[in-house]
């Protein structure tokens, strides 16, 4: 498993993860919010419900805070009040949307 050596967060644009093999993965905020891994969001997607934006959600989407959760992943607090869910490093690497990867 690849581990990050740097995580750069632009609160209004997205997240860039630089991995220990030198690869960089770039994720847009909406992409991350829509793919939230918390139980509630997973359940909503399984039921065909909209995860984001909910009615009355602030626009544009922004990151309020983010923190590394041990060596396991990244937790993001969103400006729509959503603060649960951890984006594991393994999942983020598998989602890498670049042309050289197949996780987009």
N, C-alpha and C positions, 0 to 999 in steps of 0.2 A: 504494500500500500504506500502510495506517495503521501508525504506530509508537507504542509505549507512552510515556507521560510519567510513569507511576508503576506499580509492581507491588507490591502488598501481599500478603504471605503470612502466613496464620494456619496455623501448623504442624499444628493439629489439625482445621481446618475446610475451608480452601480458599484459592484464589488469586483476587485481584481485579486486573484489568488496566484501567487508565485510559488511553484512547487519545488521540492528539493531536487528534481531532475532538470530545473531551469524552465520548464513549461509555464506559461501564463494562461489562466482561464479567466475570461471576462463575462460577468453576468449582469444583466439589467435588473433594476429593482422590481419591476412588474413581474418579470420571469421568476425571480426568487419568491416574491409574495404569493404568486399563483401556485407555486410548487411547494409551499410550506409543508413540512413533514409532521406537524403536530397531529394528534389523534382527531381533533375537531375538524381540521382542514381536510385530512385524508377522508374522514367520514362524509364531509360535505361533497367532495369530489365523487366519491363512490355513489352518492345519492343524486348526482347530477346537479347539485346546487352550485351557485357561484361563490367562490372563495373570496374574491376581490374583484371589483370594488363592491362593498355592501352599500345599501342605500344610505346616503348622507356621509359616506367616507370622504375624508379630506382629499383634495386634489391640489397639487400633484402628490403622488406617493413619495414619502421620504423616510430615511432611516433616522430615528431619534437617538439610538444607542446601539452598540454592538460589542460583543465580548467573546473571547475564546473560551470554550468550555473544556478545560484540561487539554489533553492532546486528542480530543474526540471530535470537536467541531466548532461551529460558529452559531451564536445565538443573536438574533436581531430583534430589536424593539422598533415597531413601525409606528408612524404617525396616525394610523387608524386605531391605535390602542392595542393591537395584537402584539403579544410579548412571549408567546409560547412557541415551542418548536425549535429543534436544533438541526442545523444543516451540517451533517457529518462530513468530514473531509472525504471519505470514500464516496459518498453520494455526490458531493460537489465535483469531484474529479470525473465521475461517471457522466455528469451532466455537461461537461465542457462542450460549448457550442462551436468551437473552432473547426475549420475545415479538416485539420489533421486528426481530429477526434470524432467519435461517433455518438456522443452523448447528447447532442442538441435537441 
